[in-house]
Amino acid sequence: VISVTNVKNTQYATQLLAQTSLRNILGTKSLQEILTDREAIAASMQSHLDEGTDPWGVKVERVEIKDVRLPQSMQRSMAAEAEASREARAKVIAAEGEQKASRQLKEAADVIAESPI
């Protein structure tokens, strides 16, 4: 009865509330949290939705996050970041190898310098 007097289309109003709640919740999370904490996000969504729809006489029983899709531009950015990270690690490994080789060359030079001829 409450929903009839306050909200004309409870399904549409609930859908809009779900969208805004999801945006608000996801805005506080990192991408890693979004990908790994779906259950916690769904529980938070259910709490927000149930609280928001209670005055309309609507009970939200379950919220599920089935899939997380990223925009193409974000996928490209993440791929570029991963590539840069791999290149940086490769450079560090190469530099460590060169440092080790130069230490060994110095040790060899020291041994040769100390040898009587």
MOPAC internal coordinates of N, CA, C and O (Angstrom, degrees):
PM7 1SCF
backbone

  N    0.0000 0     0.00 0     0.00 0    0    0    0
  C    1.4518 1     0.00 0     0.00 0    1    0    0
  C    1.5299 1   109.97 1     0.00 0    2    1    0
  O    1.2310 1   120.07 1   139.56 1    3    2    1
  N    1.3128 1   117.48 1   -40.44 1    3    2    1
  C    1.4632 1   120.57 1  -179.46 1    5    3    2
  C    1.5235 1   110.44 1   -61.90 1    6    5    3
  O    1.2310 1   120.51 1   138.99 1    7    6    5
  N    1.3327 1   116.63 1   -41.01 1    7    6    5
  C    1.4624 1   119.84 1  -177.49 1    9    7    6
  C    1.5190 1   111.70 1   -65.50 1   10    9    7
  O    1.2310 1   119.78 1   149.42 1   11   10    9
  N    1.3138 1   118.03 1   -30.58 1   11   10    9
  C    1.4625 1   121.28 1  -179.50 1   13   11   10
  C    1.5211 1   110.43 1   -68.31 1   14   13   11
  O    1.2310 1   119.81 1   142.91 1   15   14   13
  N    1.3075 1   117.98 1   -37.09 1   15   14   13
  C    1.4630 1   120.56 1  -177.45 1   17   15   14
  C    1.5253 1   113.05 1   -84.96 1   18   17   15
  O    1.2310 1   119.60 1   150.35 1   19   18   17
  N    1.3222 1   118.36 1   -29.65 1   19   18   17
  C    1.4678 1   120.77 1  -175.82 1   21   19   18
  C    1.5267 1   114.02 1   -98.36 1   22   21   19
  O    1.2310 1   119.92 1   143.23 1   23   22   21
  N    1.3117 1   117.76 1   -36.77 1   23   22   21
  C    1.4579 1   122.19 1  -175.35 1   25   23   22
  C    1.5161 1   108.36 1  -131.97 1   26   25   23
  O    1.2310 1   120.81 1   -51.69 1   27   26   25
  N    1.3356 1   116.05 1   128.31 1   27   26   25
  C    1.4674 1   119.49 1  -177.28 1   29   27   26
  C    1.5261 1   112.32 1   -77.64 1   30   29   27
  O    1.2310 1   120.04 1   141.84 1   31   30   29
  N    1.3285 1   117.52 1   -38.16 1   31   30   29
  C    1.4582 1   121.12 1  -177.67 1   33   31   30
  C    1.5284 1   108.31 1  -127.59 1   34   33   31
  O    1.2310 1   120.68 1   -88.17 1   35   34   33
  N    1.3296 1   116.31 1    91.83 1   35   34   33
  C    1.4695 1   120.06 1  -175.39 1   37   35   34
  C    1.5276 1   112.33 1   -64.93 1   38   37   35
  O    1.2310 1   120.02 1   146.46 1   39   38   37
  N    1.3184 1   117.57 1   -33.54 1   39   38   37
  C    1.4635 1   119.83 1  -179.57 1   41   39   38
  C    1.5328 1   110.08 1   -65.21 1   42   41   39
  O    1.2310 1   120.46 1   134.20 1   43   42   41
  N    1.3199 1   116.73 1   -45.80 1   43   42   41
  C    1.4608 1   120.98 1   179.38 1   45   43   42
  C    1.5325 1   110.34 1   -66.46 1   46   45   43
  O    1.2310 1   120.33 1   136.99 1   47   46   45
  N    1.3204 1   116.97 1   -43.01 1   47   46   45
  C    1.4642 1   120.85 1   179.88 1   49   47   46
  C    1.5283 1   110.67 1   -63.62 1   50   49   47
  O    1.2310 1   120.44 1   140.68 1   51   50   49
  N    1.3202 1   116.77 1   -39.32 1   51   50   49
  C    1.4629 1   120.73 1   177.92 1   53   51   50
  C    1.5243 1   110.50 1   -66.23 1   54   53   51
  O    1.2310 1   120.55 1   140.79 1   55   54   53
  N    1.3188 1   116.55 1   -39.21 1   55   54   53
  C    1.4636 1   120.89 1   178.19 1   57   55   54
  C    1.5331 1   110.67 1   -63.16 1   58   57   55
  O    1.2310 1   120.34 1   135.45 1   59   58   57
  N    1.3184 1   116.96 1   -44.55 1   59   58   57
  C    1.4698 1   120.05 1   178.06 1   61   59   58
  C    1.5245 1   111.21 1   -63.66 1   62   61   59
  O    1.2310 1   120.89 1   137.76 1   63   62   61
  N    1.3333 1   115.90 1   -42.24 1   63   62   61
  C    1.4604 1   120.15 1   178.24 1   65   63   62
  C    1.5305 1   110.37 1   -62.39 1   66   65   63
  O    1.2310 1   120.46 1   140.59 1   67   66   65
  N    1.3273 1   116.73 1   -39.41 1   67   66   65
  C    1.4681 1   120.80 1   178.55 1   69   67   66
  C    1.5255 1   110.53 1   -63.07 1   70   69   67
  O    1.2310 1   120.27 1   137.32 1   71   70   69
  N    1.3218 1   117.08 1   -42.68 1   71   70   69
  C    1.4673 1   120.33 1  -179.66 1   73   71   70
  C    1.5261 1   111.23 1   -63.59 1   74   73   71
  O    1.2310 1   120.44 1   132.79 1   75   74   73
  N    1.3223 1   116.77 1   -47.21 1   75   74   73
  C    1.4676 1   119.08 1  -178.76 1   77   75   74
  C    1.5246 1   110.94 1   -68.07 1   78   77   75
  O    1.2310 1   120.10 1   141.67 1   79   78   77
  N    1.3244 1   117.42 1   -38.33 1   79   78   77
  C    1.4666 1   120.12 1   178.11 1   81   79   78
  C    1.5214 1   110.44 1   -63.52 1   82   81   79
  O    1.2310 1   120.68 1   136.25 1   83   82   81
  N    1.3278 1   116.31 1   -43.75 1   83   82   81
  C    1.4601 1   120.18 1   179.81 1   85   83   82
  C    1.5246 1   110.65 1   -62.30 1   86   85   83
  O    1.2310 1   120.34 1   135.88 1   87   86   85
  N    1.3194 1   116.96 1   -44.12 1   87   86   85
  C    1.4754 1   119.80 1   178.49 1   89   87   86
  C    1.5232 1   110.89 1   -61.23 1   90   89   87
  O    1.2310 1   120.38 1   137.01 1   91   90   89
  N    1.3281 1   116.88 1   -42.99 1   91   90   89
  C    1.4645 1   120.33 1  -179.77 1   93   91   90
  C    1.5234 1   111.63 1   -63.95 1   94   93   91
  O    1.2310 1   120.44 1   136.61 1   95   94   93
  N    1.3169 1   116.77 1   -43.39 1   95   94   93
  C    1.4656 1   120.59 1  -178.87 1   97   95   94
  C    1.5265 1   110.75 1   -68.64 1   98   97   95
  O    1.2310 1   120.20 1   134.00 1   99   98   97
  N    1.3384 1   117.23 1   -46.00 1   99   98   97
  C    1.4628 1   120.31 1  -178.59 1  101   99   98
  C    1.5206 1   111.81 1   -66.33 1  102  101   99
  O    1.2310 1   120.46 1   151.83 1  103  102  101
  N    1.3271 1   116.72 1   -28.17 1  103  102  101
  C    1.4565 1   120.56 1   179.04 1  105  103  102
  C    1.5187 1   113.34 1   -65.67 1  106  105  103
  O    1.2310 1   120.22 1   161.63 1  107  106  105
  N    1.3228 1   117.19 1   -18.37 1  107  106  105
  C    1.4649 1   120.99 1  -179.89 1  109  107  106
  C    1.5247 1   112.33 1   -97.69 1  110  109  107
  O    1.2310 1   120.10 1   179.93 1  111  110  109
  N    1.3306 1   117.41 1    -0.07 1  111  110  109
  C    1.4682 1   121.50 1  -174.89 1  113  111  110
  C    1.5244 1   111.14 1  -111.63 1  114  113  111
  O    1.2310 1   121.42 1   -27.71 1  115  114  113
  N    1.3142 1   114.90 1   152.29 1  115  114  113
  C    1.4675 1   119.77 1   171.51 1  117  115  114
  C    1.5231 1   108.09 1   -81.81 1  118  117  115
  O    1.2310 1   120.80 1   -14.87 1  119  118  117
  N    1.3208 1   116.07 1   165.13 1  119  118  117
  C    1.4639 1   119.85 1   179.44 1  121  119  118
  C    1.5238 1   110.74 1   -60.24 1  122  121  119
  O    1.2310 1   120.68 1   139.62 1  123  122  121
  N    1.3219 1   116.31 1   -40.38 1  123  122  121
  C    1.4687 1   120.05 1   179.27 1  125  123  122
  C    1.5279 1   110.80 1   -60.90 1  126  125  123
  O    1.2310 1   120.35 1   137.23 1  127  126  125
  N    1.3376 1   116.94 1   -42.77 1  127  126  125
  C    1.4720 1   120.37 1   178.65 1  129  127  126
  C    1.5255 1   110.74 1   -64.33 1  130  129  127
  O    1.2310 1   120.53 1   140.26 1  131  130  129
  N    1.3173 1   116.60 1   -39.74 1  131  130  129
  C    1.4695 1   120.30 1   179.63 1  133  131  130
  C    1.5183 1   110.32 1   -62.48 1  134  133  131
  O    1.2310 1   120.46 1   139.03 1  135  134  133
  N    1.3156 1   116.72 1   -40.97 1  135  134  133
  C    1.4603 1   120.13 1  -177.46 1  137  135  134
  C    1.5246 1   112.81 1   -74.45 1  138  137  135
  O    1.2310 1   119.98 1   150.38 1  139  138  137
  N    1.3297 1   117.65 1   -29.62 1  139  138  137
  C    1.4651 1   119.86 1  -174.21 1  141  139  138
  C    1.5213 1   114.77 1  -103.15 1  142  141  139
  O    1.2310 1   119.52 1   155.85 1  143  142  141
  N    1.3171 1   118.53 1   -24.15 1  143  142  141
  C    1.4711 1   121.03 1  -173.70 1  145  143  142
  C    1.5196 1   112.81 1  -109.10 1  146  145  143
  O    1.2310 1   120.09 1  -134.00 1  147  146  145
  N    1.3020 1   117.43 1    46.00 1  147  146  145
  C    1.4668 1   120.48 1  -178.07 1  149  147  146
  C    1.5204 1   112.44 1   -60.23 1  150  149  147
  O    1.2310 1   120.24 1   139.48 1  151  150  149
  N    1.3429 1   117.15 1   -40.52 1  151  150  149
  C    1.4642 1   119.94 1  -178.25 1  153  151  150
  C    1.5270 1   111.21 1   -63.70 1  154  153  151
  O    1.2310 1   120.45 1   136.92 1  155  154  153
  N    1.3323 1   116.74 1   -43.08 1  155  154  153
  C    1.4631 1   120.43 1   179.88 1  157  155  154
  C    1.5267 1   110.62 1   -65.42 1  158  157  155
  O    1.2310 1   120.53 1   140.00 1  159  158  157
  N    1.3140 1   116.60 1   -40.00 1  159  158  157
  C    1.4658 1   120.53 1   178.10 1  161  159  158
  C    1.5225 1   109.79 1   -64.94 1  162  161  159
  O    1.2310 1   120.40 1   137.08 1  163  162  161
  N    1.3316 1   116.83 1   -42.92 1  163  162  161
  C    1.4671 1   120.80 1   179.11 1  165  163  162
  C    1.5253 1   110.91 1   -63.03 1  166  165  163
  O    1.2310 1   120.08 1   139.29 1  167  166  165
  N    1.3284 1   117.46 1   -40.71 1  167  166  165
  C    1.4675 1   120.64 1   178.81 1  169  167  166
  C    1.5225 1   110.79 1   -64.52 1  170  169  167
  O    1.2310 1   120.64 1   138.63 1  171  170  169
  N    1.3195 1   116.39 1   -41.37 1  171  170  169
  C    1.4647 1   120.35 1   177.61 1  173  171  170
  C    1.5257 1   110.95 1   -64.59 1  174  173  171
  O    1.2310 1   121.17 1   138.48 1  175  174  173
  N    1.3296 1   115.37 1   -41.52 1  175  174  173
  C    1.4758 1   120.28 1   176.87 1  177  175  174
  C    1.5194 1   110.88 1   -60.07 1  178  177  175
  O    1.2310 1   120.58 1   133.71 1  179  178  177
  N    1.3244 1   116.49 1   -46.29 1  179  178  177
  C    1.4608 1   120.20 1  -178.42 1  181  179  178
  C    1.5224 1   110.17 1   -61.09 1  182  181  179
  O    1.2310 1   120.49 1   137.37 1  183  182  181
  N    1.3112 1   116.67 1   -42.63 1  183  182  181
  C    1.4630 1   120.65 1   179.11 1  185  183  182
  C    1.5262 1   111.04 1   -61.27 1  186  185  183
  O    1.2310 1   120.48 1   132.41 1  187  186  185
  N    1.3453 1   116.68 1   -47.59 1  187  186  185
  C    1.4690 1   120.53 1   179.18 1  189  187  186
  C    1.5286 1   111.64 1   -62.25 1  190  189  187
  O    1.2310 1   121.03 1   135.21 1  191  190  189
  N    1.3231 1   115.64 1   -44.79 1  191  190  189
  C    1.4654 1   119.56 1  -178.10 1  193  191  190
  C    1.5181 1   111.71 1   -66.96 1  194  193  191
  O    1.2310 1   120.73 1   136.97 1  195  194  193
  N    1.3231 1   116.21 1   -43.03 1  195  194  193
  C    1.4597 1   119.47 1  -178.95 1  197  195  194
  C    1.5274 1   110.33 1   -63.25 1  198  197  195
  O    1.2310 1   121.25 1   139.51 1  199  198  197
  N    1.3219 1   115.22 1   -40.49 1  199  198  197
  C    1.4688 1   119.89 1   178.18 1  201  199  198
  C    1.5304 1   111.15 1   -65.53 1  202  201  199
  O    1.2310 1   120.78 1   138.90 1  203  202  201
  N    1.3381 1   116.12 1   -41.10 1  203  202  201
  C    1.4616 1   120.37 1  -178.06 1  205  203  202
  C    1.5139 1   114.07 1   -73.20 1  206  205  203
  O    1.2310 1   120.31 1   148.21 1  207  206  205
  N    1.3330 1   117.00 1   -31.79 1  207  206  205
  C    1.4665 1   120.04 1  -177.08 1  209  207  206
  C    1.5200 1   113.19 1   -93.99 1  210  209  207
  O    1.2310 1   119.93 1   170.38 1  211  210  209
  N    1.3190 1   117.73 1    -9.62 1  211  210  209
  C    1.4693 1   120.78 1  -179.45 1  213  211  210
  C    1.5298 1   112.63 1   -56.50 1  214  213  211
  O    1.2310 1   119.19 1   137.24 1  215  214  213
  N    1.3460 1   119.16 1   -42.76 1  215  214  213
  C    1.4700 1   118.30 1   178.43 1  217  215  214
  C    1.5310 1   113.48 1   -63.65 1  218  217  215
  O    1.2310 1   120.10 1   161.67 1  219  218  217
  N    1.3212 1   117.42 1   -18.33 1  219  218  217
  C    1.4635 1   120.61 1   179.82 1  221  219  218
  C    1.5237 1   111.71 1   -89.95 1  222  221  219
  O    1.2310 1   120.57 1   174.17 1  223  222  221
  N    1.3227 1   116.51 1    -5.83 1  223  222  221
  C    1.4520 1   119.95 1  -177.14 1  225  223  222
  C    1.5155 1   112.32 1    83.03 1  226  225  223
  O    1.2310 1   120.22 1  -159.06 1  227  226  225
  N    1.3402 1   117.18 1    20.94 1  227  226  225
  C    1.4638 1   122.18 1  -179.39 1  229  227  226
  C    1.5226 1   108.27 1  -108.70 1  230  229  227
  O    1.2310 1   120.29 1   -45.37 1  231  230  229
  N    1.3281 1   117.04 1   134.63 1  231  230  229
  C    1.4659 1   122.80 1   178.11 1  233  231  230
  C    1.5269 1   108.69 1  -112.33 1  234  233  231
  O    1.2310 1   120.34 1   -59.73 1  235  234  233
  N    1.3269 1   116.96 1   120.27 1  235  234  233
  C    1.4647 1   121.96 1   176.56 1  237  235  234
  C    1.5227 1   106.84 1   -89.00 1  238  237  235
  O    1.2310 1   121.02 1   -64.48 1  239  238  237
  N    1.3219 1   115.66 1   115.52 1  239  238  237
  C    1.4610 1   120.24 1  -175.24 1  241  239  238
  C    1.5205 1   113.57 1   -92.28 1  242  241  239
  O    1.2310 1   120.04 1   149.24 1  243  242  241
  N    1.3303 1   117.52 1   -30.76 1  243  242  241
  C    1.4596 1   119.28 1  -175.58 1  245  243  242
  C    1.5247 1   110.14 1  -155.91 1  246  245  243
  O    1.2310 1   121.28 1   -37.12 1  247  246  245
  N    1.3161 1   115.16 1   142.88 1  247  246  245
  C    1.4656 1   122.18 1   173.50 1  249  247  246
  C    1.5235 1   106.73 1  -129.38 1  250  249  247
  O    1.2310 1   120.43 1   -48.79 1  251  250  249
  N    1.3222 1   116.78 1   131.21 1  251  250  249
  C    1.4653 1   121.92 1   177.41 1  253  251  250
  C    1.5202 1   109.51 1  -126.17 1  254  253  251
  O    1.2310 1   121.07 1   -40.84 1  255  254  253
  N    1.3092 1   115.56 1   139.16 1  255  254  253
  C    1.4621 1   120.99 1   172.01 1  257  255  254
  C    1.5187 1   105.43 1  -106.88 1  258  257  255
  O    1.2310 1   120.92 1   -73.67 1  259  258  257
  N    1.3163 1   115.85 1   106.33 1  259  258  257
  C    1.4629 1   120.58 1  -174.00 1  261  259  258
  C    1.5218 1   112.66 1   -84.17 1  262  261  259
  O    1.2310 1   120.22 1   140.34 1  263  262  261
  N    1.3182 1   117.19 1   -39.66 1  263  262  261
  C    1.4528 1   119.86 1  -172.09 1  265  263  262
  C    1.5180 1   109.32 1  -148.38 1  266  265  263
  O    1.2310 1   120.81 1   -34.90 1  267  266  265
  N    1.3126 1   116.05 1   145.10 1  267  266  265
  C    1.4612 1   121.63 1   174.95 1  269  267  266
  C    1.5183 1   106.48 1  -117.14 1  270  269  267
  O    1.2310 1   120.70 1   -64.59 1  271  270  269
  N    1.3247 1   116.27 1   115.41 1  271  270  269
  C    1.4696 1   121.32 1   179.50 1  273  271  270
  C    1.5180 1   109.31 1  -112.58 1  274  273  271
  O    1.2310 1   121.43 1   -49.46 1  275  274  273
  N    1.3097 1   114.86 1   130.54 1  275  274  273
  C    1.4588 1   120.57 1   179.65 1  277  275  274
  C    1.5205 1   109.56 1  -100.40 1  278  277  275
  O    1.2310 1   120.24 1   -34.34 1  279  278  277
  N    1.3349 1   117.14 1   145.66 1  279  278  277
  C    1.4642 1   119.92 1   175.53 1  281  279  278
  C    1.5335 1   110.20 1   -62.37 1  282  281  279
  O    1.2310 1   121.01 1   -27.95 1  283  282  281
  N    1.3377 1   115.68 1   152.05 1  283  282  281
  C    1.4676 1   121.03 1  -179.32 1  285  283  282
  C    1.5271 1   111.77 1   -55.70 1  286  285  283
  O    1.2310 1   120.52 1   140.13 1  287  286  285
  N    1.3351 1   116.61 1   -39.87 1  287  286  285
  C    1.4663 1   119.29 1  -178.35 1  289  287  286
  C    1.5265 1   110.52 1   -63.23 1  290  289  287
  O    1.2310 1   120.21 1   141.79 1  291  290  289
  N    1.3340 1   117.21 1   -38.21 1  291  290  289
  C    1.4596 1   120.30 1   179.15 1  293  291  290
  C    1.5289 1   110.45 1   -70.67 1  294  293  291
  O    1.2310 1   120.38 1   142.40 1  295  294  293
  N    1.3224 1   116.89 1   -37.60 1  295  294  293
  C    1.4640 1   120.18 1   177.40 1  297  295  294
  C    1.5274 1   110.34 1   -61.87 1  298  297  295
  O    1.2310 1   120.62 1   137.93 1  299  298  297
  N    1.3428 1   116.41 1   -42.07 1  299  298  297
  C    1.4705 1   120.10 1   178.55 1  301  299  298
  C    1.5281 1   110.53 1   -65.09 1  302  301  299
  O    1.2310 1   120.72 1   138.06 1  303  302  301
  N    1.3272 1   116.23 1   -41.94 1  303  302  301
  C    1.4664 1   119.89 1   179.42 1  305  303  302
  C    1.5212 1   111.22 1   -62.48 1  306  305  303
  O    1.2310 1   120.89 1   137.52 1  307  306  305
  N    1.3328 1   115.90 1   -42.48 1  307  306  305
  C    1.4633 1   119.79 1   179.48 1  309  307  306
  C    1.5240 1   111.07 1   -65.96 1  310  309  307
  O    1.2310 1   120.19 1   141.60 1  311  310  309
  N    1.3270 1   117.25 1   -38.40 1  311  310  309
  C    1.4616 1   120.85 1   178.32 1  313  311  310
  C    1.5284 1   110.16 1   -65.34 1  314  313  311
  O    1.2310 1   120.36 1   138.27 1  315  314  313
  N    1.3332 1   116.92 1   -41.73 1  315  314  313
  C    1.4670 1   120.60 1   178.75 1  317  315  314
  C    1.5248 1   110.49 1   -64.69 1  318  317  315
  O    1.2310 1   120.44 1   139.61 1  319  318  317
  N    1.3218 1   116.77 1   -40.39 1  319  318  317
  C    1.4659 1   120.84 1   178.60 1  321  319  318
  C    1.5292 1   110.60 1   -64.60 1  322  321  319
  O    1.2310 1   120.41 1   137.20 1  323  322  321
  N    1.3234 1   116.83 1   -42.80 1  323  322  321
  C    1.4652 1   120.64 1   178.86 1  325  323  322
  C    1.5245 1   110.66 1   -63.58 1  326  325  323
  O    1.2310 1   120.42 1   139.25 1  327  326  325
  N    1.3246 1   116.81 1   -40.75 1  327  326  325
  C    1.4653 1   121.19 1   178.74 1  329  327  326
  C    1.5267 1   110.49 1   -63.58 1  330  329  327
  O    1.2310 1   120.37 1   136.01 1  331  330  329
  N    1.3262 1   116.90 1   -43.99 1  331  330  329
  C    1.4629 1   120.88 1   178.85 1  333  331  330
  C    1.5291 1   110.52 1   -62.70 1  334  333  331
  O    1.2310 1   120.54 1   141.01 1  335  334  333
  N    1.3130 1   116.56 1   -38.99 1  335  334  333
  C    1.4622 1   120.98 1   178.76 1  337  335  334
  C    1.5298 1   110.83 1   -65.20 1  338  337  335
  O    1.2310 1   120.44 1   137.14 1  339  338  337
  N    1.3297 1   116.76 1   -42.86 1  339  338  337
  C    1.4713 1   120.52 1   177.62 1  341  339  338
  C    1.5287 1   110.88 1   -62.68 1  342  341  339
  O    1.2310 1   120.64 1   137.01 1  343  342  341
  N    1.3290 1   116.38 1   -42.99 1  343  342  341
  C    1.4673 1   120.02 1   179.27 1  345  343  342
  C    1.5232 1   111.04 1   -63.28 1  346  345  343
  O    1.2310 1   120.44 1   139.70 1  347  346  345
  N    1.3257 1   116.77 1   -40.30 1  347  346  345
  C    1.4617 1   120.55 1   179.39 1  349  347  346
  C    1.5277 1   110.51 1   -63.67 1  350  349  347
  O    1.2310 1   120.54 1   136.60 1  351  350  349
  N    1.3419 1   116.58 1   -43.40 1  351  350  349
  C    1.4690 1   119.83 1   178.14 1  353  351  350
  C    1.5300 1   110.82 1   -63.22 1  354  353  351
  O    1.2310 1   120.49 1   139.91 1  355  354  353
  N    1.3254 1   116.68 1   -40.09 1  355  354  353
  C    1.4683 1   120.60 1   179.34 1  357  355  354
  C    1.5287 1   110.52 1   -62.94 1  358  357  355
  O    1.2310 1   120.19 1   140.05 1  359  358  357
  N    1.3265 1   117.24 1   -39.95 1  359  358  357
  C    1.4655 1   120.61 1   179.20 1  361  359  358
  C    1.5256 1   110.90 1   -66.02 1  362  361  359
  O    1.2310 1   120.41 1   140.21 1  363  362  361
  N    1.3265 1   116.82 1   -39.79 1  363  362  361
  C    1.4673 1   120.51 1   178.63 1  365  363  362
  C    1.5253 1   109.85 1   -63.89 1  366  365  363
  O    1.2310 1   120.42 1   135.40 1  367  366  365
  N    1.3221 1   116.80 1   -44.60 1  367  366  365
  C    1.4685 1   120.79 1   179.44 1  369  367  366
  C    1.5268 1   110.34 1   -62.48 1  370  369  367
  O    1.2310 1   120.26 1   137.05 1  371  370  369
  N    1.3308 1   117.10 1   -42.95 1  371  370  369
  C    1.4685 1   120.74 1   178.77 1  373  371  370
  C    1.5256 1   110.62 1   -63.24 1  374  373  371
  O    1.2310 1   120.15 1   137.80 1  375  374  373
  N    1.3248 1   117.33 1   -42.20 1  375  374  373
  C    1.4668 1   121.10 1   179.97 1  377  375  374
  C    1.5259 1   110.67 1   -64.81 1  378  377  375
  O    1.2310 1   120.38 1   139.78 1  379  378  377
  N    1.3335 1   116.88 1   -40.22 1  379  378  377
  C    1.4658 1   119.83 1   177.58 1  381  379  378
  C    1.5287 1   110.53 1   -63.96 1  382  381  379
  O    1.2310 1   120.34 1   140.93 1  383  382  381
  N    1.3297 1   116.96 1   -39.07 1  383  382  381
  C    1.4662 1   120.91 1   177.39 1  385  383  382
  C    1.5177 1   111.64 1   -63.59 1  386  385  383
  O    1.2310 1   120.37 1   136.82 1  387  386  385
  N    1.3173 1   116.90 1   -43.18 1  387  386  385
  C    1.4678 1   120.84 1   178.67 1  389  387  386
  C    1.5263 1   110.85 1   -64.67 1  390  389  387
  O    1.2310 1   120.84 1   141.00 1  391  390  389
  N    1.3261 1   116.00 1   -39.00 1  391  390  389
  C    1.4630 1   120.28 1   179.34 1  393  391  390
  C    1.5368 1   110.05 1   -64.21 1  394  393  391
  O    1.2310 1   120.66 1   137.00 1  395  394  393
  N    1.3121 1   116.34 1   -43.00 1  395  394  393
  C    1.4667 1   120.83 1   178.73 1  397  395  394
  C    1.5290 1   110.34 1   -63.87 1  398  397  395
  O    1.2310 1   120.15 1   137.10 1  399  398  397
  N    1.3321 1   117.33 1   -42.90 1  399  398  397
  C    1.4637 1   121.24 1   179.64 1  401  399  398
  C    1.5181 1   110.74 1   -63.75 1  402  401  399
  O    1.2310 1   120.14 1   139.35 1  403  402  401
  N    1.3260 1   117.33 1   -40.65 1  403  402  401
  C    1.4600 1   118.94 1  -178.89 1  405  403  402
  C    1.5221 1   111.24 1   -69.78 1  406  405  403
  O    1.2310 1   119.70 1   147.78 1  407  406  405
  N    1.3389 1   118.18 1   -32.22 1  407  406  405
  C    1.4724 1   120.11 1   174.85 1  409  407  406
  C    1.5328 1   110.12 1   -64.05 1  410  409  407
  O    1.2310 1   121.09 1   136.62 1  411  410  409
  N    1.3207 1   115.51 1   -43.38 1  411  410  409
  C    1.4640 1   119.46 1  -179.87 1  413  411  410
  C    1.5314 1   111.14 1   -65.37 1  414  413  411
  O    1.2310 1   120.20 1   141.77 1  415  414  413
  N    1.3263 1   117.23 1   -38.23 1  415  414  413
  C    1.4702 1   120.39 1   176.71 1  417  415  414
  C    1.5264 1   110.85 1   -64.37 1  418  417  415
  O    1.2310 1   120.60 1   140.42 1  419  418  417
  N    1.3327 1   116.46 1   -39.58 1  419  418  417
  C    1.4704 1   120.37 1   178.54 1  421  419  418
  C    1.5193 1   110.09 1   -64.55 1  422  421  419
  O    1.2310 1   120.59 1   136.34 1  423  422  421
  N    1.3454 1   116.49 1   -43.66 1  423  422  421
  C    1.4663 1   119.93 1   178.35 1  425  423  422
  C    1.5294 1   110.48 1   -61.03 1  426  425  423
  O    1.2310 1   120.78 1   138.13 1  427  426  425
  N    1.3261 1   116.11 1   -41.87 1  427  426  425
  C    1.4673 1   119.82 1   178.56 1  429  427  426
  C    1.5250 1   110.50 1   -64.18 1  430  429  427
  O    1.2310 1   120.34 1   138.71 1  431  430  429
  N    1.3252 1   116.96 1   -41.29 1  431  430  429
  C    1.4700 1   120.67 1   179.02 1  433  431  430
  C    1.5230 1   110.39 1   -64.59 1  434  433  431
  O    1.2310 1   120.22 1   140.70 1  435  434  433
  N    1.3413 1   117.18 1   -39.30 1  435  434  433
  C    1.4681 1   120.69 1   178.33 1  437  435  434
  C    1.5263 1   110.94 1   -63.82 1  438  437  435
  O    1.2310 1   120.46 1   138.98 1  439  438  437
  N    1.3301 1   116.73 1   -41.02 1  439  438  437
  C    1.4686 1   120.70 1   178.86 1  441  439  438
  C    1.5225 1   110.03 1   -64.02 1  442  441  439
  O    1.2310 1   120.41 1   136.32 1  443  442  441
  N    1.3188 1   116.83 1   -43.68 1  443  442  441
  C    1.4698 1   120.77 1   179.69 1  445  443  442
  C    1.5228 1   110.37 1   -65.20 1  446  445  443
  O    1.2310 1   120.30 1   140.20 1  447  446  445
  N    1.3347 1   117.03 1   -39.80 1  447  446  445
  C    1.4660 1   120.77 1  -178.85 1  449  447  446
  C    1.5234 1   111.24 1   -65.91 1  450  449  447
  O    1.2310 1   119.86 1   147.34 1  451  450  449
  N    1.3158 1   117.87 1   -32.66 1  451  450  449
  C    1.4623 1   121.31 1  -178.90 1  453  451  450
  C    1.5299 1   112.31 1   -82.13 1  454  453  451
  O    1.2310 1   119.54 1   165.28 1  455  454  453
  N    1.3095 1   118.49 1   -14.72 1  455  454  453
  C    1.4712 1   122.06 1  -177.94 1  457  455  454
  C    1.5282 1   110.16 1   -75.28 1  458  457  455
  O    1.2310 1   121.15 1   -48.03 1  459  458  457
  N    1.3380 1   115.41 1   131.97 1  459  458  457
  C    1.4744 1   117.30 1   175.91 1  461  459  458
  C    1.5323 1   110.19 1   -77.69 1  462  461  459
  O    1.2310 1   121.66 1   -41.59 1  463  462  461
  N    1.2833 1   114.42 1   138.41 1  463  462  461
  C    1.4735 1   118.22 1   179.12 1  465  463  462
  C    1.4930 1   110.16 1  -112.38 1  466  465  463
  O    1.2310 1   120.10 1   180.00 1  467  466  465

